[in-house]
Amino acid sequence: MTFDSYLAVRQVSKPLANVLKQRAKKSPVFRRYVCMPPAQFYHWLEVNIKMRMLGLGKPDEVAPLNEAAASELGAEMLGEFTIFLIGAGTLLLEYARQSRKEKRKEEAAEARLREIEARLDELAHHAENQKEEINIISKEMIKLPSLGILSKKDKPKS
C-alpha cells in the first residue's frame, strides 16, 4: 500500500469517527451504555494514576463525571478508538498482503531452483551417457588397426 493509500484511509476514518461521535451524543441508549462506562473508567484510572504520581496516595473515592462530561469524553474516546481500529486494520491488511507477496516470491524462487536442479541432473546423466559412449568408441577404435581398417600410424592414442 502506498503512502497515498494510507492518507486516503486516514481521511476516510476521521469523518466516520465524527459521525459516530455525533450519533453517540444524540442517542441516549448509545450514550448511556457505550460512551459513559468507558469514560467513567478512564476518569477513575486517570485520577488514581495522577494522585499516585503526585505522591498523594490512593484516593478514597473518585467522584464520577457528570453525564455531559462523561458522554463528551466517551464520544471522543469512541472516535479515537474508531480511528485506531481503522489504522490497525489497514496495517494488518498490508502485512497480510506483503506476506502473500513474499510467499509468492519464495515459491517462484523454489520452483526455479527445482527446475535448475532437474536440468543439472539431466545434464549430468547426459554427460555420463556420453562418457560411456566415448569409452565404447575408444575401445572399438583400438581394435580397428588389428582388423586392418586403420593403419598403424592412424592408431588412436589411449
N, C-alpha and C positions, 0 to 999 in steps of 0.2 A: 504494500500500500504506500502511496506516495505522500509527501508532506501535504499536498493539496487535499488529498482524501481525508487526512486527519483533521485539517481545518474545516472541511465540509461537515464531518461528523460532529465536531465541536459546535459549529454554527447551528446545526440542527438540534443538538441536545439542549442548548440554552433556552430556546423558545419552548421546547417540550417541558423543561423544568419549570418555566414560568407559568405555563398553562396548568401544570399540576399544582403549583403553589396557589394560583387563583381559585382553582376548584376546591382545594383544601380549606381555604379561608371561607368559602361560601357554603360548603356542605357541613351541617352540624355533626352528622354521624362521622364523616371523614375526619373532621377537626377533632372531635372528642376521642375517637378510637385509634386514629392513625397518627395524627400530628402531636397531640398533647402528651401521651405517655412517654415517647422518646425525648421530648423537650423537657419534661419534668425530671426524667432520669439524668439527662445531660446537665441540667441545672444543679441537681443534688451532687453529682460527681464533681462538677466544676467547683462548687463551694467547698466540698471536702478537700479536694486537692489544693486549692488556694489557701485554705486555713492551715493545712499541714505544712505547706511550703513557707508560710509566714511564721511558722513555729508556734501557732496558737492552739495546736492540738485538734482533736476531732470535735466538731460541733455536736452539741447535744441533739439539736433538731434543726433541720433546714426548712425554712418557710417555702412552701411551693409558690411557683409563679402564678400570677393572676391569669385568668382564662385568655385574655387578649395577648399578653406577652408569650404565654405558652403556645398558643396557636400560631403566632407570628414566628417564633423560634422553630416550632415543629415544621411549619411550611418551608422555612429557609433550609432546615436540615433535609427535608424531603427533596427539595430542588437540588441541593448539593449532592445528595445520595444518588439521585437520578443521573446527574452529570457523571458522577464517579462510575456508576454501573455501565453507562453507555461507553465511557472511555475504557473500562476494564474489558467489556465485551469486545470492543474493537481490537484491543491488544490480543485477546485470546484468539479471535478470528485471524488476525495477522500472523500470530505464532503458528496456528494450525496450517495456514496457507504456506508459510515458509517451510514448515516441516514436510508437508506434502511435496513441495518443490524440491527440497533437498533429497527426499526419499526417491523421487523420480530420477534425479541426477545420479544418485548412488546405484540405482537399479540399471540405468543405462551404462554406467561405467563397468558394473559387474558383467553385464551382457557382452560388452565389448571385450572385456578380459577373457571371458569364456570363449568367445569367438576367436580371439588371438591364440589362446591355448589349444583350441581344437585345430586351428590351422597349423600351429607349430608341431603338434602331434602328427598331423597328416604329412607335413614336410619331412619329419624325422623318419616316418615309415617309408616314405618315398625314397629318401636318401639311403635307407637300409636296403631296400629292394634294388636300387641302382648299384650299391656296393656289391651285393650278391651277384648281380648280372655281370659286373666288371670282373669279378673273380672267375666266374664261369667262362667268360670270353678269354681271359688271360690264360686259363688252363687249356682251352681249346687252341689258342694261338701257339702255345708251347708244343703241342702235338703236330702242328702243321708242317714244320720242316721234316719231321720224320716220315710224314706221308708224302713228301715230295712236292707239296703245294707251294711252299716258300723256300727260297734259297737260304743258305746258312747266314749270308750277310743280312738278310731281311728278318732274321730271327729276333723276336721281341726279347728285350732285357727283362729279367724278373728279379 
